[in-house]
Amino acid sequence: MLERWGKLIRMPSKDMLTEAAQALDSENVRCRDPEDQKFLILTKAAANICGVGSTALITRDKLLRKAAKKLRAAERGGAMLLLPEDFTE
């Protein structure tokens, strides 16, 4: 199964991550926990690669979920928010 997922994964380049971070700043989307900002940047970069609405952020972290809701509103669709227990194959 991991081999199958590995073929589907496309890692964002450094430029894509920089662009995603700048976009989050311009949209004023920040997590109150600075350690969690990297997850929003990865989610934004994934949305840029895969298209808005085709990405998911799976977390229980309350501050991260709150910031991700802002991202979702800013993108009018954005990443789906899922709890780990909601994520099934």
N, C-alpha and C positions, 0 to 999 in steps of 0.2 A: 504494500500500500504506500509506504513512504517513497518508494521508487517512482510510483505513478505521480504522487504529489510533486516530487522533485522536478519532473518534466514540465509541470504546469507553472512552477514558480519562476518569476522573472524579477530579479533583484533590481531595485532602482539604482541608477548611477548617482555619483556624488552631486552632479549638476541637478539631477531631478530632485534630490533631497534638499538642496539649497533653494531651488525654486519653490518647493512645497513649503519650506520654513518661511520664506518671504511672503508667500501667499497667505499663510496663517497669520503672520504679523499684520498684513494689510487688511485682513478680515477681522482683526482683533480677536482671534481665537487663541486663548492661552489657558493652559491648565494651571490651577493654583499650586500644584506640586510640580516644581520645575523638573524633577526627575522623570515625570510622566510625559513631558512635552515631546520627547522622542517618539512616543507611540502615536501621537497625533500627526507628527510629521510623516511617519511611515504610512499611516492611513491615508493622508492627503496624497502622498506620492503614488500609492497603490491606486487611488481613485483616478489620478492623472493617467496612469498606464492602462487600467482596465475600463475606465469610464465611471462616471458618477453613478452611484446606486448599485454597483457591482462588487463592492467591497464590504467587509464586515470587521468590526472591532469587538473582540471577545474579551470581556473583563468584568470583574466584580468591583473594581476600584471606584468608589463613589465620585471622587473628584475628577477622575478621568472620564467617567460616563457623563458627568455634567458638562465638561468641556467638549466632549464629542457631540453632545446634543447641540451645542452652539455651532459646531462645524457642520452638522447635518442641516441646521436651519440656514446657515450661510450658503450652503451649496444647493439648497432646495431639493433635498433627497439624500445626498451624502452617503456615508457609510451606515450600514445597519448596525445597531447596537444589540449585542447578544450577551447573555450570561453564559458562563461555561456549561451549565446544566441544560441550557436551551440548544446548544450546539450538538447536533446529532448527524450521523453520516447519512 
